[in-house]
Amino acid sequence: MASMPLVGVTGIERAVMCETAAAAMDELVRLLRTNEPLWVKSPLDGRYVIHHENYIKSFPTASQLPSFSDRIESSKDSALVTMNAARLVSMFLDMDKWVDLFPTIVTEAKTIQVLEKGMVENRNGCVQLITWVEHVAVGDKTHTQCLYLNLNLNLNLNLSGSAYGSERWLISLQRMCERFLISSNAEIIEPIHHIGRTCSREEGWKWKSNLMKVSHRIVKSFCSMLNMSGQLDFPQRSDESNSGVRVSVRHTTGTRQTKGIIVTAATSLLLPLPSQSIFSLLKDHNIRHQWDVLCNGNPIKEIANISTGNVLGNCISILQPFVQRENNMVLLQECFCNSDCLEGFVVYAPISFAAMNIAMDGDDCSYIPILPSGFIVSADTRFPANSCASILTVAFQLLLSSPSSSTQELNIQSAATMNNLVTSTIQRLKVLLNCSV
């Protein structure tokens, strides 16, 4: 978004803000260059966290927490990324790009105001070794489900913040840098012989690039959809191992979605299984018909596959159900799981053959309607010695036709239908995973 003016900001206030920003930059540089004694390894997970007493000694003028209920989260990590340093810095400085770089973390970003533009050629960049620091005070002003709240608490109240810590930011950044490299490199393409037509190498590259754009939209839309605030919700009972099923109903009139009423259902649950086991089952199209109720028991086949990174299994797939009467639709699916299995997802959306041909022809595919569903698998980092614990988030969406009954009656019926869909899917997955919890 474009920057917006700060109403009523005086010259003195602007100077104070600039001074604060400069001091914050100096502090960040010191935190980046120093390990001990400012940073110590957490006894819980071995990640670096700030030693609060040494931090106060080093930065005595640092702002105190605004309230006693706030907690400190800190983390630092480094990783290699496959992107030109200048381009990377340029994307960091563009708030519109943050949703593209971190779609699983950021659903909206904007610049309120630029206090001092500076000169592009004078911006200090970074090399391909990226070091990320997180140091924030968190105030839980909104209700947090017990399942998630317990993941963020420990006795020291100085957390590595695995949910939004530096490691997760770097995982997302690495994933997107690998995607950019693959989508922009015409040499990284295999001949395509799928969907009833054969592509040349040049056509295959255009098709691959377009397909990756549509898949990226699907992942962004899925993550944004999980924020169900401000909508008609049907919350259910939750506890420390289950968040309960939440259903929302919304009307859509956007050009990138089919017009109508969209019903969304989502839930999260704790499973005593390693993330990799859950991820491997979800992305296995050979057994998908055993848990996906929308397959109606019919097998499904993969008719195209594009690798999206260096980790085997991270890819974009086109899946076609073996349903003779409904062969005009395919599923476009993206799978990702980092090498440490800290985070993974399987997200998909039905796409018509007509829309797929638009992508294959290299035409503008930004207006292809999408309605994603999928899963997010996160490792439970509270107990690093016990790797057999994961959080599975399930979210489904359905498009309803024009309602013939009242909105209230439709909402009740839709909530019950989606609740049953989520519940039955989870039960089928537990059977396949041999998990009775």
N, C-alpha and C positions, 0 to 999 in steps of 0.2 A: 504494500500500500504506500501511497505517497505520504510524505511527512506532513504533519498538521501543526499549525502554530500553537504555541503555548500562550494562552490568554493571560494577561496580567503579569508577565515575567519582566521584572525590572533589570536594568543593566547590572546592578549589584548582585542580584540573584543569579543572573547568567554567569557572572564572573565566579561566584561561589561554586556553581555547578561544574564549570570548566576546571577549577582548582581541585574539586573533589574527584573528577574524572582522571586528572593527571596523577593524583595521589594513588588512586585505585590502580592505575597502570604500573606505577612504581612498585606497589605491593604485589601485583600479579607477577611481575618479572622476578622479584625475589622468591616468591613461592614456586615459580617454575624452575629456578636455578638451584634451589636449596632442597635438600632432603632432610636429614636429621640436623638439628633437633626440632625443626618446625614440623616435619612430617615423621610419623612413626607407623610401623606396620600394625594393623589391627589384629588382635589375637583371635578374632572370630573368622576372618576370611583371608588374612594376609595382605589385604589391600592397604595402600597408604591413606592415612587420615591425619588431619592436623592435630598436633598436640596443643590443646587449648592454652595451657599456662605459658608455654614457650611462645605461642603466637601473641598473647597479650604483652609479653615482655618485649617482643620484637616490634610490635605495632601498638604502643600504648594509647594512641589517639583513635584506635579503631572504634567504630560505633558499637555501643552495647546493644544487646537484644532488646527489642521494644517491649517485650513482656516475658514473664517467667514461664509461660506456657510454650514459648517457641523453643525449637531445638536446632542444634547445629548439624548440618550434613556437609561433609567434605570428602574429596577424593582427588586422586591424581593418577594419570596413566599416560602411556606413550604408545604410538603405533605408526606403522608405515602406511602411506596411502598412495594410490596411483593417480596422481593429478598434479599438473603444473602448479607451482607455488603461487604464481601471479593470479592464475584463474581461481585458485582456492581462496585467496585473500579477497578477491573481488566478490566472490559469492558470499563470504562471511559478512561483507559490508552491505550486501543487498538483502534487506529483510524479506523481500518477495521470494528469495531463493531458499530461505530457511525451511519452508515447508517441503521443498523438493529435496533438500539435503537430509532432513530429519523427519520424514513423514510419519514414522512410528512414535515420535515424541512430540513434535510441534504440529498443531493443526491450524494455527493462525499466528502471524507475526506482523508487526508494523513498526515503522519509525515514527515516533511522536514528533520529534523536531531535531534537525541537525544544528547543533550549536556552533560548530566550526568545521567547515568542509575540508580544509587542507588541500593538498595537491596529490593527485593520484600517483605521480612518479616518486613522491616522497614517502609513500606508505611503506612501512617496514613489513616485509612479507615473512614467510616461513618456508623452510625446506620441507621435503617429503616426510621427515620424521616429525610427527605432530605430538605435542604434549598438551594434554587437556587438564585443566584444573576446575573443580567445582568447590565452592565454599559459600554456603547460603544459610540463612536463618529461616526456618520453616515454621509457619504458624498454621495450625489446623483449624481454620475458620469455618470450613464446611465439613459435613459429616463424612467420615471415611469408614468404609466397610471393615469389619474386624479382620477379614482375610488379608487385606492390604496393610492395615494399620500395624499388625503384629510384625510384618516384614520390615518395618521402618523403626522399630523400637529395640533398644538394648539398654543395659544398665549404664553404659558410659555416656549415652546421649551424644556421642560423637561418631556419627555414622558414615559409612562409605557410600550410602545412598545408591544401592544397586539398581533401583528402579529408574533413577535419573542421574546416576553418577557418571563420572568421566568415562568409565569403561563402556557403558552403553552408548554414550554419545559417539565414541570412537568407532564402535561396531557399526552404527548407522552410517557414519561418514565413510568408513572403508567400503561398505556395501554399495553406496551410491557412487563412489569414485570408480569402483570396478564396473558398475553399470555404464557410467559415462564413457569409459574407455572402450567397452565392447560395442556400445551403440554407435559410437563415432568412428570406429575403425572398420573400413570396408573389407579388410583382410581377414577379420575374425568372423567368418561366415562359412557354413557348409552348404552344399547344394540342397535346395528344397524340392522335394517331390511329394507334396502332400496336398490335400484338399482339392483333388481333382485337376490339378494343373502343375506344370513344371516351370520353375523360375530360373532365369539366368543368374549369374553371380551378382550383377548390378541390381537386378530386380529383387533378388534375395536379400541384399543389404538394405534396400529401401523398406522391404516388407518387415525385416527384422527390426529396424529402427522404429517403424510405426507401431509394431506389435509391442515393443518395449515401452513406448509412450502410453499406449492404452493400458497396459498392465500397471504402469506407475500410477496412472489415474485411479485404477481399481484399488491399489493399496492405500493411496492417500484418502480416497473416499471411505474405505472401510475403517481406517483409524479415526477419521473425523466423525463417522457415524456412531462410534462408541461413546461420544459425548452426548448423552441423551437428556441433558438438562433443558428446562424450558418447554418440554413436550409433555404429552399425556402419558404418564407412567403408571405401571401396575407393579409396584415393588412387593416382593414376597420375603418370607423369613430368611434371615441370613445368620451365619455363625462363623466360627474361626476356620472352617474348612470349606465353606460354600457361601457365595455371595447372594444366592437366591436368583431367580429368573426375573429380569426386568423387561417389560414390554412397553413399547411406545408406538404411537400412531401419528403419522404426519402426512400432510398434503404436499404434493410437489407439483410445481409448474415450470421447473427449470428446463432449459433447452438440452441439457446433457442427461436428462433422465426422462423416462416415459411418464407422461402426466397421469396422475391418479393418486391413490392412497397407498402409502408404503407402511408396512407393519414391520417393526424391528424387535427382535428378542435377543437378549444377551445375558450371560451368566459366567461366573468364574468359580473354579473349584480346585482344591488341593488334592493331588494324586501322589501316592507313594511310589513314584516311578521316575527314572531319569528322563530328562527332556528329550534326549536322542531317541529313546524307544517310542515316545509318543509322536514325535515328529516323523519318524520313519513310517509309522503306521498310517498317519494322515496323508502322506504324499504317495503312498503305494496305490496306484490306480487299479491294480489287479484285484484288490480286496475292497475297493471303495463301495461296491454295491452291497456289502455286508453291513455298512453303517449309515450310508447316505440314503435316507428314506425317499428322497426325490428320485433316486434311480429305480425305485419300484422293484428292486431285486434284479435288475438287468445289469449285465456286465458293462464296463466302460473301457475304451481303448484310447491310447495316446497316439495322435496322428502327427504331432510336430513338437519339437523341443528345442529351446534356445538356452544355452548356459548363460548365467548372469554373474559368474564369479569363479574364483579359484577352488572353492569348496565343492566337492562332488555332491550333486543333488540339489544345489541352488540353481533353479532354472525357471523358465516360463514354459508352460505346456499348453497345448490345445487338446482337450479331451472330448471325445465324442461318445455319447451313450448309444448302446445297441438297442435303439427303439425305432422300429421300422416306420411307425406312423409319425414320429416327431424327429425326423432327421435333418431339420432345417436349423437346428441350434447346436452350438458347441459350448464348452466351458473353457474360458481363458483363465489359467491358474498360475500364480507365482508362489514358489516355495523358497524359503530362506531359513538357514540355521547357521550361526557362526561356529567356528571350529571348537570353541569351548562349551557350546550348547547353552550359553547364558540366555540367548533369545532366539526364537524362531517363530515363523508364521507360515500358514498355508491359507491363501486368500484367492478367491475365484469369483467369476461372474459369468452368467450366460450371455453369449454373443451370437447374433444371427449370422448365417452364411453371407448375407448381403453386406453386413458390416465388416465381416472378415475380408470380403473382396475389396472393400474400400481401402483397408489397410494394405492388402497385397498390391493394389494398383498404385500405392504411394500417395494417395489423396489425403486430404485433411481428415484426420480421424478424431479430432478433438470433440466432435459433437456426437460420437457414437454413444448411445445411452447405456449406462452401466448400473447394475444393482448388486454390489458385492456382498458376499458372505464369507465366513472363514473362521480360522482359529489362530490364537496366539499362544505360544508355549514359552514359559519363563521358568528358569531354574529357581528353586527356593534356596536363596543364599544365606538363610539364617543358620544353617547347620552345614558348614563346608565339609565336615568329616562324613556327612551322610549325603551322598550324591543322588540318592533315590527319592527325591522330592521335587515336584514341579507344580506350577500353577497353570491350568488350562483355561483359557478364555474362549468361549464359543459365542458367535454372533451370527444370526440369520436374518435375512430380509426377504419379504415377499411383496409383490405388487398386486393390489386388489383392483378389480374392475369397479366401474361406477356403482356406488352403493344403491341398492333398491330398498333398503330399510333405513331406519333412523341411525344417525351417527353414533348415538350412545349404544344402541343394540349392536351395531357393527363393531364398535370398539371392544365390547365384552366378548363377542364371538371370536374376534381376531386375537385377543389376548389369550383366550383358552386354546385356540389352534396353535399359536406360536409357542406357548408354554409346553404343549404336548410334543411339538416338533423338537424343541431343545431337549426336553427330558428324555424322550425316546432315543434321540441320537447319542446322548451321553451314556445311557444304559447299554446301547449296542457297542459303543467304544470300550466301555469297561469290560464287557464280555470278551472282546477281541484282545484286550490288554491283560486279561486274566486278573482284573483288579476288582475286588468286591467292596472296596470302601466307598 
